[in-house]
Amino acid sequence: MANTPSAAKRARQTTVRTLVNRRIESSVKNRLKFVREKIASGDKAAAVSAAQVFVSTLDKAVKTGNVHRNSASRHKTIVAKALAALK
């Protein structure tokens, strides 16, 4: 329990920010999982559209600081290589 009003406010802010960050991170993970499913199915058109949505979500997460830019770059490269390997 917070002893001062400022500590109580920080606790409230932390709760809200934790929820927002968790939502963003789970969204990125779910989109990546969806892209991997589409690539595994072999449907190139669906995989490309899923990858576009994933990259957009990833870029937004990088912009807000939820994902490191190098990690995002690595994921985008892996997805691009997998898409290029599809026929």
N, C-alpha and C positions, 0 to 999 in steps of 0.2 A: 504494500500500500504506500502510495506517495505521501510524503510528509509536507510538501510545499505545493502551492498552486502551480508553480512552473514545472515541478516534477510530475504532477498529475496531467498537465497538458502534454508533456513529452510522452507520457505513457499512452495517452489517447492517440497522439500522432503516430507513434510506433505501431499501434494496433492497426490503424487504417493503412499505413504504408506497407505493412507486412501483407495485408490482404491484397493490395494492388499489385505488389511485386510478385506474389504467388500466382495471381491470375495471369500476369504477363508471361512468367516463366512456364506455367503449365500450357499456355496457349502455344508458345514456341515449340515445346516438346510434342504436343498433340499434332501440330502441323507437320513437324518432321516425321512423325510416325505415319501420318497420312501419305506424305510424299513417298516414303519407303514402301508402303503398301501398293501404291500406284505403280511404282517402278517394278516391283516384284511381279505385279500382274501382267506387265508387258504392254500396257496400253499407253503409247507414247503421248497422245493428245491429252489424255487425262493427267498423265504425270507432269507434262509441261505446265498445264494450268495450275496444278497443285503446287508445283515448284515456284511459280510466280507468286502465289499467295504466301508461301512459306518465306520467300526472300523478303517480301514486303513486311511481314510480321517480324522477321528477324531484324531488319533495318530499323523498325520502330523501337524494338527492344534495345538495340544498340544506342539509339538516339537518347533514350531515357536512362541509359546506364545499367540496364538489367542484364545485359550480355556484353562481354568484352568484344571489342571489334575484331581482334584476331581470331577468337573463337567463331564469330559469325562468318568471317572470311573463310575459315577452314570448312565450316558446314556448307557454305555456298559452293565451294570448290568441289567437295565430295558429291553433292547433289548434281552439279553440272557435269561431272565426269560420268556419273551413272546415267544421266539423260543422254549423253553423247554415245554411250555404249548400247542404248536401245536401238532397235531397228524397226 
